[in-house]
């Protein structure tokens, strides 16, 4: 991936023209982290944690001239000191690989990302050339950062349709505001370097044992161990680990892994965390 070191001095930031309030609709994500202004007649087509698909005013009988996705989430701890231009350069190859899985084939960009003003924060944008389903497309990506979080817009447009969609997509980015969840520093100190384990049974003699370990810089490690026996002297077992991030608020935790977020309810006893309740399973100190 391109290095964040030794890059040229960024060009002056461009600022998209302000959009009249009467031409937009306020939108906020279900988790309350992200808000933006959607152009009138644009809507959220589908939503999942940290990701929404936007319908840019297309009717069912229209051709799909623009595919528009917004994603947001926490940055990796190693990215907290980087600006939006550097992070976009760092993630450029990963983005092209992910879109390749959606049959969108993009060429390496000819230019470096351009800084963009997003409110009082700085963002970045980048344009790619490529093809999708045999059609020439241009893919625009815009990112903004705040308080260790990012919000990113990806718009795949049929070539020649940029004038129809790109100005509004840019205005969506420049109107974005990130409100990172407030952390509970006292609770995080109680959990730091602690492990909590819970189990659930299945079948005859089978069980899944899951351990959560809370580490510094908002890192959580989930270890899952499957054990069981089948038939005569038959045994099965295996261990998997996933690294994710965690944030705290009051007496709850949000754990974010690449296979989806999890919510944990904290059960305290005095100045200690007695247990975590995640779904139907109670996890106790190990």
Secondary structure, 3 states (H helix, E strand, C coil): CCCCCCCCCCCCCECCCCCCHHHEEEEECCCCCEEEEEECCCEEEEEECCEEEEECCCCCCCCCCEEEEEEEEECCHHHCCCCHHHHHHHHHHHHHHHHHCCCEEECCCCCCCEEEEECCEEEEEEEEEEEECCEEEEEEEEEEEECCEEEEEEEEEECCCHHHHHHHHHHHHHCCEECCCCCCHHHHHHHCCCEEEEEEEECCCEEEEEEEEEEHHHEEEEEEEEEEECCCCCEEEEEEEEEEEEEEECCEEEEEECCEEEEEEEEEECCEEEEEEECCEEEEEC
